[in-house]
Amino acid sequence: MARRAVDPTGKQALFGSPPAAAGDRLAPGVRSEGRTALFSTPPRQAGTVVVECSNCRVRSRVSLFDLGLRLFSGSAWFPLRHHPHWMRCPSCRQRRWCRIGWND
């Protein structure tokens, strides 16, 4: 049974080549650079909505199916509030007042 040598300084990890390089995961298309990249939003994904929580202020993108499950598993709706939906937040996982962004 062969034993591998221990590299206490970690030089092998820094200067050795990886056994297999990972594939390129960048998508083709127009890239935003500079100020445009900083102040622009990605294009809307089909079949998703943005849910913003009033407590943690996190905006989460969820699918329409997931939104349906959240709304039908115990929620309330009061249309005059800024965050009109009482539902389980996707990020903090607590029942809070949330706002659903259909066009975000």
N, C-alpha and C positions, 0 to 999 in steps of 0.2 A: 504494500500500500504506500503510494508516494505521498509525501507531505509537501504542501506548498509553503514557500518561504513567506514569512510575515514581513510586511513593509511598514516599519514603525513611523517613518517620516512621511509616508504618503506620496512619495515621488512617482511611483508607478502610476497612480491615478492621474497625476497632473501631466506627466510627460509621455505616458504610454498611449498608443493609439487604441481606440475602442475596437472590439472584435467585429462589430457590424454598425455602420452608421445608420442613424434614423432617417427615414424618408422625409422629403421636404413637405411640410404641412401648410405652406402658404398657398392661398387660393389665387387663381389668376384673376385679373381685372384691374381696374383703376385703383391706384393707391393714393391715399391722402397723405400729404407731407406738410410739415411745418405747422403753421397756424390753422390750416384747414383740418388737419388731423386732431388738433387739440380741441377745437370748438365744434366739430361736426359729430353727428350721431350715425351709427350704422343704419343701413336700410332696414325697414320693417320686415320681419320674418312672417311669412304667410301662416295663418292658423295659430297665432300667438297674440297675447295681450300683455300689457304691463300693469302690475299691481303694486301700488305704493302704500306703504303702511304709515299710519299717523304716529305710531309710537317710535319705531326704529328708523323711520324715514328712508328705508331701503326700497329701491325700485327693482322688482324681480320680474323677469319675463317668464310667463307660464303658458302652457298650451291651452286651447279652448276646452279640451277634455278635462284637464286638471282644474280649470276654473269652474266648470260645471260641477265637478265633485265637491269643490269647496263651497259653492253656493247652495247646493242641494243637501249638504250634510250639516245643516243648522246655520242659517245666516239670516240677517235682517237687512232691510233697505229703507232708508229715510232720505228722500230726494233733496231736502233743503240743506243738508250738511255738505261741507267741503269734501269730506271722506264719507260717502253715503252708505257703504257696505260694511256691516258687522260680520266678519268672517275670520277664518284662521289665516294668519299671515304666512306666506311661503318662506320667509326668511327667519323670523323669530319664533314661528310655530305656536303663537299664542293668539287667542281671539282678540282682535283689535279692529278699529275702524280703518277701512282701506278704501282706496280709490282705484278704479279700473280705468286704464287708459286704452281706449279702443284704437285711437289713431296715432299712438306713440311709436 
